[in-house]
Amino acid sequence: HSTYSDGNDSIERMSMAAHEKGYEYIAITDHSPSLRVAHGLTVAELKKKKKELEIVRKKVPIKILFGTEVDILKDGSIDYSDKVLKDFDIVVASIHSHFNQDTTDRILRAMENPYVHIIGHLSGRLLGQRKPYPLDYDKIFQKAAETGTIIEIDAQYKRLDLQDIYMRKAKKYGVKFAINTDAH
């Protein structure tokens, strides 16, 4: 996440840091509008971000993906329209609210969206703050395998989500993973 939402650094500084670490690419996935506490981007702000990203792409010798982390809403829909989603290189869909119920159906519906590439921090846990919410992992992993949806392994120290037992289970279904830093 960059300074466009709740991050602490610019697209250029983050991209340069990734390049200096020897990364081949970086995905800049700021939050969508429903997550107000994280300063989620409106469509107008997305256009501004994309223009800046295009400028940075010419300066920094690393592949920079234009992405977003969208909210999976209570009914399983996504808070950008498909018309907006189709312009992203990568879309991560995550739950950020209404945690005290089984969220399986929400996640399954999100995975049916053809523009959703990755499900972020699947269990929703925050170490020492919030336990994982109820999920039917078998249903989710089966759907992920069917739709080709990638499951995130969030290496941010407050999350460390997906737990190892579920990684092994997902692997049996043939699910692919994206491991990332969830850098801000």
C-alpha positions in Angstrom: 0.0 0.0 0.0 1.3 3.4 -0.9 0.5 6.9 0.4 -2.5 6.8 -1.8 -4.3 4.8 0.9 -2.8 3.8 4.3 0.9 3.3 3.3 3.8 5.4 4.4 5.8 5.7 1.2 5.3 6.7 -2.4 5.0 4.4 -5.4 8.4 5.5 -6.6 10.2 4.9 -3.2 8.6 1.5 -2.7 9.4 0.5 -6.3 13.0 1.6 -6.0 13.3 -0.3 -2.7 12.0 -3.4 -4.3 14.4 -3.0 -7.2 17.3 -2.5 -4.8 16.3 -5.8 -3.0 16.5 -7.6 -6.4 12.8 -8.1 -6.8 11.5 -8.7 -10.3 8.2 -6.9 -9.7 6.1 -5.1 -7.1 2.3 -4.8 -6.9 1.0 -1.5 -5.6 -2.4 -2.5 -4.2 -4.0 0.4 -2.4 -7.4 -0.1 -0.6 -10.8 0.4 -2.3 -13.4 2.9 -1.1 -15.3 0.8 1.5 -12.3 0.7 3.8 -12.6 4.4 4.9 -10.2 3.9 7.9 -7.5 3.1 5.4 -8.3 6.0 3.1 -9.7 3.7 0.3 -9.5 5.2 -3.2 -12.3 6.6 -5.2 -12.3 6.0 -9.0 -11.1 9.6 -9.5 -8.1 8.9 -7.1 -7.4 5.7 -9.0 -6.9 7.7 -12.2 -4.4 9.9 -10.5 -2.6 6.9 -9.0 -2.4 5.2 -12.4 -0.9 8.3 -14.0 1.8 8.5 -11.3 2.5 4.8 -11.7 3.0 5.2 -15.4 5.6 7.9 -14.7 7.4 5.7 -12.2 7.4 2.8 -14.6 9.7 4.9 -16.9 12.1 5.7 -14.0 12.5 2.5 -12.1 13.8 -0.7 -13.8 11.3 -3.1 -12.2 7.9 -4.4 -13.3 5.2 -2.4 -11.4 1.8 -3.9 -11.3 -1.2 -1.6 -11.0 -3.3 -3.2 -8.4 -5.9 -2.9 -5.7 -7.0 -4.6 -2.5 -10.8 -4.5 -2.7 -13.2 -5.2 0.1 -15.4 -8.3 0.0 -18.6 -6.8 1.1 -21.1 -8.5 3.5 -23.0 -10.0 0.5 -19.8 -11.2 -1.2 -19.8 -8.5 -3.8 -16.7 -6.3 -4.5 -16.7 -2.6 -3.9 -15.5 -1.6 -7.3 -17.5 -2.4 -10.4 -16.2 -4.9 -13.0 -15.8 -1.9 -15.3 -13.2 -0.5 -12.9 -11.7 -3.9 -11.9 -10.9 -4.9 -15.5 -8.2 -2.1 -15.7 -6.1 -3.5 -12.9 -3.1 -5.8 -13.5 -3.9 -7.6 -10.2 -6.8 -7.6 -7.8 -6.6 -8.8 -4.2 -10.0 -9.3 -2.5 -10.1 -9.3 1.3 -12.6 -9.1 4.2 -12.2 -6.1 6.4 -15.6 -6.0 8.3 -18.4 -8.2 9.7 -16.1 -10.8 11.1 -18.3 -12.6 13.6 -20.1 -14.8 11.2 -19.2 -17.6 8.9 -17.6 -15.8 5.9 -17.3 -18.8 3.6 -20.1 -17.8 1.3 -18.7 -14.2 1.0 -15.4 -15.6 -0.1 -16.8 -18.1 -2.5 -18.8 -15.4 -4.2 -15.8 -13.1 -4.5 -13.8 -16.0 -6.1 -16.5 -16.2 -8.8 -15.7 -12.7 -10.0 -13.4 -13.1 -13.0 -11.3 -10.0 -12.1 -10.4 -11.3 -8.6 -6.9 -12.9 -8.7 -6.1 -13.4 -5.1 -7.9 -13.7 -1.8 -6.1 -11.8 0.9 -5.5 -12.7 4.5 -8.0 -15.5 4.3 -8.7 -16.1 8.0 -8.8 -12.5 9.0 -6.8 -13.1 12.1 -4.7 -10.4 13.8 -2.2 -12.0 16.3 -3.1 -11.0 19.8 -6.1 -9.0 18.6 -8.6 -11.0 16.6 -9.0 -14.8 16.2 -9.7 -16.2 12.8 -13.3 -16.0 11.7 -15.3 -19.2 10.9 -14.6 -20.7 7.5 -15.1 -23.9 5.6 -11.6 -24.2 4.3 -12.4 -27.3 2.2 -15.1 -25.4 0.2 -12.8 -22.4 -0.2 -9.9 -24.4 -1.4 -12.0 -26.4 -3.8 -13.5 -23.2 -5.3 -10.0 -21.6 -5.5 -8.8 -24.7 -7.4 -11.8 -24.5 -9.8 -11.5 -20.8 -10.5 -7.8 -20.5 -10.4 -8.0 -18.0 -7.5 -4.7 -17.6 -5.6 -4.7 -17.6 -1.8 -2.4 -15.1 -0.1 0.1 -16.1 2.5 0.4 -12.7 4.3 3.8 -12.5 5.9 3.0 -9.3 7.7 4.1 -9.9 11.3 0.7 -9.0 12.8 -1.1 -11.5 10.5 1.1 -14.5 9.5 -2.0 -15.7 7.7 -2.5 -18.5 6.1 -1.6 -20.9 8.9 0.6 -23.8 8.0 -2.1 -26.5 8.5 -4.3 -24.8 6.0 -1.4 -24.2 3.5 -0.9 -28.0 3.5 -4.6 -28.6 3.0 -4.8 -26.1 0.2 -1.8 -27.6 -1.6 -3.7 -30.9 -1.7 -6.4 -29.2 -3.7 -3.8 -27.8 -6.1 -4.3 -24.2 -4.9 -1.6 -21.6 -5.8 -0.2 -19.1 -3.3 1.0 -15.6 -3.3 3.4 -14.8 -0.6 3.8 -11.1 0.2 4.9 -8.6 2.8 1.7 -6.6 3.1 4.1 -3.6 3.2 2.7 -0.2 4.1 
